[in-house]
Amino acid sequence: MKETVYSLNKQAIELSDRGNYEEAIACFRRAITVEKNNHLLFFNLGITYFHAGDGENAKNALLQAHFLNPEEIQVLEMLAIVCNELGEKEEAMFYCTEALDLNYYNPAIWNTIGVIYFSVEEYNDACEAFEQAVSLNPYYYDAFFNLRDTYEELGNRVGVETCEKQMETLKGHKNV
C-alpha cells in the first residue's frame, strides 16, 4: 500500500489519540516531506507536540501553519494556548487579538483570552472575556466552567451559582 499524505495524517492522528506521540510525529514529518505547504499537517503536528509536552516544537510547527495560512483562526487559537503555557502571555494575547480581527464573534478565542487573564490573576478582565464567550455561545460548557472559577475568585457567589446551574443543564453538551 502506498503512503499518501491523507493516510499518513490519518494514521498520525490515530497514533496521537492513543498517546503514541513519537510515532505520530514521525508520520506527520513523513507527510510534510510530501506536502511542505500543507498548513493542516503543521497544525496537527503542533497539536501533537503540545500533547507530548514539547511546547517549543509545538509553537514552531504552529508558526509554520500560521505562515502557510495566516487567516486560520484555529491555528491562532492554538498558538495562543501554547504561548500561554510557555509563559509568553503577551505573545499569546497578540495571537488572540489577531484572531479577533478575523472574527470578533468567536467564543473560543474569548475563552482563551479569559484563560490568559486568569493565569495572571487579572480576574476582572478574565470575567469580561468569559462573559463574552458565553454570551456568544450560551452552550459553551468550558467557558461557563472558567467563568464560575473566575466568579469564585472575585467572591461573586450569585455568579458561581448561576454558572453551576447552567453547567448542570449543559452536561452532556460539553464544547458545543
C-alpha positions as CSV (number, residue, x, y, z in Angstrom):
1,M,0.0,0.0,0.0
2,K,1.3,3.4,-1.0
3,E,1.6,6.0,1.7
4,T,-0.4,9.1,1.0
5,V,-0.5,12.4,2.8
6,Y,-4.1,11.6,3.7
7,S,-3.2,8.1,5.1
8,L,-0.2,9.4,7.0
9,N,-2.2,12.2,8.5
10,K,-5.0,9.8,9.5
11,Q,-2.5,7.3,10.9
12,A,-0.7,10.1,12.9
13,I,-4.0,11.3,14.4
14,E,-4.9,7.8,15.5
15,L,-1.5,7.3,17.0
16,S,-1.7,10.6,18.8
17,D,-5.1,9.7,20.1
18,R,-3.6,6.6,21.7
19,G,-0.7,8.6,23.2
20,N,1.9,7.3,20.8
21,Y,3.3,10.8,20.2
22,E,6.7,9.9,18.8
23,E,5.2,7.6,16.1
24,A,2.6,10.2,15.3
25,I,5.2,12.9,15.0
26,A,7.2,10.7,12.6
27,C,4.1,10.2,10.5
28,F,3.4,13.9,10.3
29,R,7.1,14.5,9.4
30,R,6.9,12.0,6.5
31,A,3.6,13.6,5.3
32,I,5.3,17.0,5.4
33,T,8.1,15.8,3.2
34,V,5.5,15.1,0.5
35,E,3.4,18.3,1.1
36,K,5.6,21.0,2.5
37,N,2.9,23.7,2.1
38,N,0.0,21.9,3.9
39,H,-0.9,24.0,6.9
40,L,-3.1,21.3,8.3
41,L,-0.2,18.9,8.6
42,F,1.8,21.5,10.6
43,F,-1.3,22.3,12.7
44,N,-1.8,18.7,13.6
45,L,2.0,18.3,14.2
46,G,1.8,21.3,16.6
47,I,-1.1,19.9,18.5
48,T,0.7,16.5,18.8
49,Y,3.9,18.2,20.1
50,F,1.8,20.1,22.6
51,H,0.1,16.9,23.9
52,A,3.5,15.3,24.1
53,G,4.6,18.1,26.4
54,D,7.0,19.8,23.9
55,G,5.8,23.4,23.8
56,E,8.7,24.8,21.8
57,N,8.3,22.4,18.9
58,A,4.6,22.8,19.1
59,K,5.0,26.5,18.7
60,N,7.4,26.2,15.8
61,A,5.0,23.8,13.9
62,L,2.1,26.2,14.6
63,L,4.1,29.2,13.5
64,Q,4.7,27.4,10.2
65,A,1.0,26.6,9.9
66,H,0.2,30.2,10.5
67,F,2.8,31.3,7.9
68,L,1.1,29.0,5.4
69,N,-2.4,30.1,6.2
70,P,-2.4,33.3,8.2
71,E,-6.3,33.5,8.4
72,E,-6.9,30.2,10.1
73,I,-8.4,31.0,13.4
74,Q,-7.8,27.6,14.9
75,V,-4.1,27.9,14.3
76,L,-4.1,31.3,16.0
77,E,-6.0,30.0,19.0
78,M,-3.7,27.0,19.4
79,L,-0.7,29.4,19.1
80,A,-2.2,31.5,21.9
81,I,-2.7,28.4,24.1
82,V,0.8,27.2,23.5
83,C,2.4,30.6,24.1
84,N,0.3,30.9,27.3
85,E,1.6,27.5,28.5
86,L,5.2,28.6,27.7
87,G,4.7,31.7,29.9
88,E,4.6,34.1,26.8
89,K,1.5,35.9,27.8
90,E,1.9,39.0,25.6
91,E,2.5,36.8,22.6
92,A,-0.5,34.7,23.5
93,M,-2.6,37.8,23.7
94,F,-1.2,39.0,20.3
95,Y,-2.5,35.8,18.6
96,C,-5.9,36.2,20.2
97,T,-6.1,39.8,19.0
98,E,-5.1,38.6,15.5
99,A,-7.9,36.0,15.6
100,L,-10.5,38.5,16.9
101,D,-9.5,40.8,13.9
102,L,-10.6,37.9,11.7
103,N,-13.7,37.0,13.7
104,Y,-14.7,39.2,16.6
105,Y,-17.6,36.8,17.5
106,N,-15.5,33.7,18.0
107,P,-16.4,32.4,21.5
108,A,-13.3,30.0,21.7
109,I,-11.0,33.0,21.3
110,W,-12.8,34.9,24.0
111,N,-12.5,31.9,26.3
112,T,-8.7,31.7,25.5
113,I,-8.4,35.4,26.3
114,G,-10.1,34.7,29.6
115,V,-7.7,31.8,30.4
116,I,-4.7,34.1,29.7
117,Y,-6.1,36.8,32.0
118,F,-7.0,34.2,34.7
119,S,-3.5,32.8,34.6
120,V,-2.0,36.2,35.5
121,E,-4.7,36.8,38.1
122,E,-6.4,39.6,36.2
123,Y,-9.8,38.3,37.3
124,N,-12.0,41.3,36.2
125,D,-10.6,41.1,32.6
126,A,-10.9,37.3,32.7
127,C,-14.5,37.7,33.8
128,E,-15.3,40.0,30.9
129,A,-13.7,37.6,28.4
130,F,-15.6,34.6,29.7
131,E,-18.9,36.5,29.8
132,Q,-18.3,37.5,26.2
133,A,-17.7,33.8,25.3
134,V,-20.9,32.6,27.0
135,S,-22.9,35.4,25.5
136,L,-21.8,34.4,22.0
137,N,-22.4,30.7,22.8
138,P,-24.7,30.0,25.7
139,Y,-24.0,26.3,25.3
140,Y,-20.2,26.6,25.9
141,Y,-19.6,24.4,28.9
142,D,-15.9,25.1,29.3
143,A,-16.4,28.9,29.2
144,F,-19.1,28.5,32.0
145,F,-16.7,26.4,33.9
146,N,-14.0,29.0,33.6
147,L,-16.4,31.8,34.4
148,R,-17.6,30.0,37.5
149,D,-14.0,29.8,38.7
150,T,-13.4,33.4,38.0
151,Y,-16.6,34.5,39.8
152,E,-15.3,32.4,42.7
153,E,-12.0,34.3,42.7
154,L,-14.0,37.6,42.7
155,G,-16.3,36.5,45.5
156,N,-19.4,36.6,43.3
157,R,-21.4,33.8,44.9
158,V,-24.5,34.5,42.8
159,G,-22.5,34.3,39.7
160,V,-21.0,31.0,40.8
161,E,-24.4,29.5,41.5
162,T,-25.7,30.8,38.1
163,C,-22.8,29.1,36.3
164,E,-23.2,25.9,38.2
165,K,-26.9,25.7,37.2
166,Q,-26.1,26.4,33.6
167,M,-23.3,23.8,33.7
168,E,-25.7,21.2,35.1
169,T,-28.1,22.0,32.3
170,L,-25.3,21.6,29.7
171,K,-23.9,18.3,31.0
172,G,-23.5,16.0,28.0
173,H,-23.2,19.0,25.7
174,K,-19.6,19.9,26.5
175,N,-17.9,22.2,24.0
176,V,-20.9,22.6,21.8
